[in-house]
Amino acid sequence: MGQGKQAKVLSDRQIKSSLAYLESARYPLRDRVLFLLSTKAGLRAKEIAHLQWWMVTDAEGALSDCITLDDQASKGRSGRTIPMHRQLVAALETLQKADSRESEDFIIVSERGSQMRASSIVGWFQRLYENLGFEGCSSHSGRRTFITNAARKVSLVGASLRDVQQLAGHASLNTTQRYVEGDSEAKRKLIGLI
């Protein structure tokens, strides 16, 4: 996949703009969670669509500290456990308090309260980025942002690119590497150290 065909990685400013924009959306609680599942957990549209409350809660229904994604919710073989970012936890807590659904119910639902299809989620992201004027962004931009940010931080916590691969649910490290966007400023600094 060439660079021109990949969804663009979101900047911190674009993430903040998106979250601010979603505050005035028709379904602000749901939409904030939907956006954060992409940018802070790296979930695909299909995974977001299949996410149920039992996957983010413990046996007593309290919010867990991680997402337990089963194979059925992913590509069929990339089920995994993803620690949750504090922003995502807070957004899920707010949505959970406002929502009275059961643990087997889907987290992201349509206006009618039924499971939102993956294609609808792809369209939701497309409309969001069009409304904000973010060219080259798609439903995969949040996932690429998550993977790129994680790859840039691995050495700070003693992790490796293999950890990022597992968080992303990729079968191959080569796939993970294709998601990671380079940083021109970091390259300049690196050359300066040589």
MOBEL-V832600 format. One record per residue. N is the residue number from 1. RES is the residue in three letters. PSI is psi in whole degrees, 0 to 359 (none if undefined). D_CENTER is the distance of its C-alpha to the mean C-alpha in whole Angstrom. Layout:
n=N res=RES psi=PSI d_center=D_CENTER
n=N res=RES psi=PSI d_center=D_CENTER
This chain:
n=1 res=MET psi=123 d_center=21
n=2 res=GLY psi=161 d_center=22
n=3 res=GLN psi=325 d_center=20
n=4 res=GLY psi=341 d_center=21
n=5 res=LYS psi=351 d_center=19
n=6 res=GLN psi=148 d_center=16
n=7 res=ALA psi=143 d_center=13
n=8 res=LYS psi=148 d_center=14
n=9 res=VAL psi=138 d_center=12
n=10 res=LEU psi=139 d_center=12
n=11 res=SER psi=166 d_center=14
n=12 res=ASP psi=320 d_center=14
n=13 res=ARG psi=319 d_center=17
n=14 res=GLN psi=323 d_center=14
n=15 res=ILE psi=313 d_center=12
n=16 res=LYS psi=318 d_center=15
n=17 res=SER psi=318 d_center=16
n=18 res=SER psi=313 d_center=13
n=19 res=LEU psi=321 d_center=13
n=20 res=ALA psi=317 d_center=17
n=21 res=TYR psi=319 d_center=17
n=22 res=LEU psi=340 d_center=16
n=23 res=GLU psi=331 d_center=18
n=24 res=SER psi=15 d_center=21
n=25 res=ALA psi=167 d_center=19
n=26 res=ARG psi=325 d_center=21
n=27 res=TYR psi=70 d_center=18
n=28 res=PRO psi=323 d_center=17
n=29 res=LEU psi=311 d_center=16
n=30 res=ARG psi=315 d_center=14
n=31 res=ASP psi=325 d_center=12
n=32 res=ARG psi=315 d_center=11
n=33 res=VAL psi=315 d_center=9
n=34 res=LEU psi=312 d_center=8
n=35 res=PHE psi=316 d_center=7
n=36 res=LEU psi=331 d_center=6
n=37 res=LEU psi=330 d_center=4
n=38 res=SER psi=310 d_center=2
n=39 res=THR psi=333 d_center=4
n=40 res=LYS psi=352 d_center=5
n=41 res=ALA psi=349 d_center=4
n=42 res=GLY psi=26 d_center=3
n=43 res=LEU psi=146 d_center=4
n=44 res=ARG psi=162 d_center=7
n=45 res=ALA psi=317 d_center=9
n=46 res=LYS psi=320 d_center=11
n=47 res=GLU psi=321 d_center=9
n=48 res=ILE psi=316 d_center=8
n=49 res=ALA psi=326 d_center=12
n=50 res=HIS psi=358 d_center=13
n=51 res=LEU psi=126 d_center=12
n=52 res=GLN psi=160 d_center=15
n=53 res=TRP psi=325 d_center=16
n=54 res=TRP psi=339 d_center=18
n=55 res=MET psi=349 d_center=15
n=56 res=VAL psi=9 d_center=14
n=57 res=THR psi=163 d_center=18
n=58 res=ASP psi=186 d_center=21
n=59 res=ALA psi=338 d_center=24
n=60 res=GLU psi=1 d_center=25
n=61 res=GLY psi=1 d_center=22
n=62 res=ALA psi=148 d_center=21
n=63 res=LEU psi=132 d_center=18
n=64 res=SER psi=177 d_center=17
n=65 res=ASP psi=7 d_center=15
n=66 res=CYS psi=162 d_center=13
n=67 res=ILE psi=128 d_center=11
n=68 res=THR psi=99 d_center=14
n=69 res=LEU psi=119 d_center=13
n=70 res=ASP psi=167 d_center=16
n=71 res=ASP psi=323 d_center=17
n=72 res=GLN psi=325 d_center=18
n=73 res=ALA psi=343 d_center=14
n=74 res=SER psi=212 d_center=13
n=75 res=LYS psi=11 d_center=15
n=76 res=GLY psi=344 d_center=18
n=77 res=ARG psi=7 d_center=18
n=78 res=SER psi=33 d_center=15
n=79 res=GLY psi=148 d_center=15
n=80 res=ARG psi=169 d_center=14
n=81 res=THR psi=128 d_center=13
n=82 res=ILE psi=116 d_center=11
n=83 res=PRO psi=143 d_center=12
n=84 res=MET psi=136 d_center=10
n=85 res=HIS psi=147 d_center=10
n=86 res=ARG psi=325 d_center=13
n=87 res=GLN psi=321 d_center=12
n=88 res=LEU psi=319 d_center=10
n=89 res=VAL psi=313 d_center=13
n=90 res=ALA psi=317 d_center=15
n=91 res=ALA psi=319 d_center=13
n=92 res=LEU psi=320 d_center=13
n=93 res=GLU psi=316 d_center=17
n=94 res=THR psi=315 d_center=18
n=95 res=LEU psi=319 d_center=17
n=96 res=GLN psi=319 d_center=18
n=97 res=LYS psi=327 d_center=22
n=98 res=ALA psi=351 d_center=22
n=99 res=ASP psi=141 d_center=21
n=100 res=SER psi=25 d_center=24
n=101 res=ARG psi=167 d_center=22
n=102 res=GLU psi=169 d_center=23
n=103 res=SER psi=332 d_center=21
n=104 res=GLU psi=357 d_center=21
n=105 res=ASP psi=156 d_center=20
n=106 res=PHE psi=146 d_center=16
n=107 res=ILE psi=314 d_center=14
n=108 res=ILE psi=112 d_center=13
n=109 res=VAL psi=160 d_center=17
n=110 res=SER psi=180 d_center=19
n=111 res=GLU psi=326 d_center=22
n=112 res=ARG psi=359 d_center=24
n=113 res=GLY psi=7 d_center=22
n=114 res=SER psi=166 d_center=21
n=115 res=GLN psi=132 d_center=18
n=116 res=MET psi=128 d_center=16
n=117 res=ARG psi=155 d_center=16
n=118 res=ALA psi=320 d_center=14
n=119 res=SER psi=327 d_center=16
n=120 res=SER psi=325 d_center=16
n=121 res=ILE psi=319 d_center=12
n=122 res=VAL psi=314 d_center=13
n=123 res=GLY psi=322 d_center=15
n=124 res=TRP psi=313 d_center=14
n=125 res=PHE psi=319 d_center=12
n=126 res=GLN psi=314 d_center=15
n=127 res=ARG psi=319 d_center=17
n=128 res=LEU psi=309 d_center=15
n=129 res=TYR psi=327 d_center=15
n=130 res=GLU psi=314 d_center=19
n=131 res=ASN psi=328 d_center=20
n=132 res=LEU psi=354 d_center=18
n=133 res=GLY psi=27 d_center=20
n=134 res=PHE psi=99 d_center=17
n=135 res=GLU psi=142 d_center=19
n=136 res=GLY psi=4 d_center=17
n=137 res=CYS psi=148 d_center=14
n=138 res=SER psi=187 d_center=12
n=139 res=SER psi=341 d_center=9
n=140 res=HIS psi=352 d_center=9
n=141 res=SER psi=319 d_center=9
n=142 res=GLY psi=319 d_center=5
n=143 res=ARG psi=314 d_center=5
n=144 res=ARG psi=323 d_center=9
n=145 res=THR psi=313 d_center=8
n=146 res=PHE psi=310 d_center=7
n=147 res=ILE psi=317 d_center=9
n=148 res=THR psi=313 d_center=12
n=149 res=ASN psi=320 d_center=12
n=150 res=ALA psi=317 d_center=12
n=151 res=ALA psi=325 d_center=15
n=152 res=ARG psi=340 d_center=16
n=153 res=LYS psi=356 d_center=17
n=154 res=VAL psi=319 d_center=18
n=155 res=SER psi=338 d_center=21
n=156 res=LEU psi=335 d_center=21
n=157 res=VAL psi=11 d_center=21
n=158 res=GLY psi=21 d_center=22
n=159 res=ALA psi=182 d_center=20
n=160 res=SER psi=172 d_center=20
n=161 res=LEU psi=336 d_center=18
n=162 res=ARG psi=322 d_center=18
n=163 res=ASP psi=318 d_center=16
n=164 res=VAL psi=318 d_center=13
n=165 res=GLN psi=315 d_center=14
n=166 res=GLN psi=320 d_center=14
n=167 res=LEU psi=322 d_center=11
n=168 res=ALA psi=340 d_center=10
n=169 res=GLY psi=28 d_center=12
n=170 res=HIS psi=140 d_center=14
n=171 res=ALA psi=334 d_center=18
n=172 res=SER psi=139 d_center=19
n=173 res=LEU psi=331 d_center=19
n=174 res=ASN psi=321 d_center=20
n=175 res=THR psi=316 d_center=17
n=176 res=THR psi=316 d_center=15
n=177 res=GLN psi=326 d_center=17
n=178 res=ARG psi=335 d_center=17
n=179 res=TYR psi=334 d_center=13
n=180 res=VAL psi=123 d_center=15
n=181 res=GLU psi=136 d_center=16
n=182 res=GLY psi=165 d_center=19
n=183 res=ASP psi=113 d_center=21
n=184 res=SER psi=318 d_center=24
n=185 res=GLU psi=319 d_center=25
n=186 res=ALA psi=322 d_center=24
n=187 res=LYS psi=318 d_center=26
n=188 res=ARG psi=315 d_center=29
n=189 res=LYS psi=320 d_center=29
n=190 res=LEU psi=314 d_center=29
n=191 res=ILE psi=323 d_center=32
n=192 res=GLY psi=336 d_center=34
n=193 res=LEU psi=346 d_center=34
n=194 res=ILE psi=none d_center=35
